[in-house]
Amino acid sequence: MKKYNNLKEINKDLKLLKLQTEIYQQQTSIDLTYIRKKLTVTNLLTDLLSTLGTSYFYKKLGSKLYDKLGINLKNFKA
C-alpha cells in the first residue's frame, strides 16, 4: 500500500484515478458503438453466407480434385 506524505499527493492520485476512469468509460462507449454497428442483421447474414459459400466452394474444389486424381471418396467415408 502506498504511503502519502501530504494531501497534495492524495489529491494528485485521486485526480489520476478519476481521469483513468473517464478514459475507460469512453473506451467502453466507443467499443459498444462499434459492436452495435457491426452486429446488424445484414452483416451477420453476409458473414454467414460468405462462410457457407466458402465451404461449398472448397468442397466442390476438393471433389473435382479427387475426381481428376481418380480417388474414390466412398472408400474413405465411414
Secondary structure, DSSP 8 states (H G I E B T S, - for coil): ----SSHHHHHHHHHHHHHHHHHHHHHHHHHHHHHHHH--HHHHHHHHHHHHHHHHHHHHHHHHHHHHHT--GGGT--
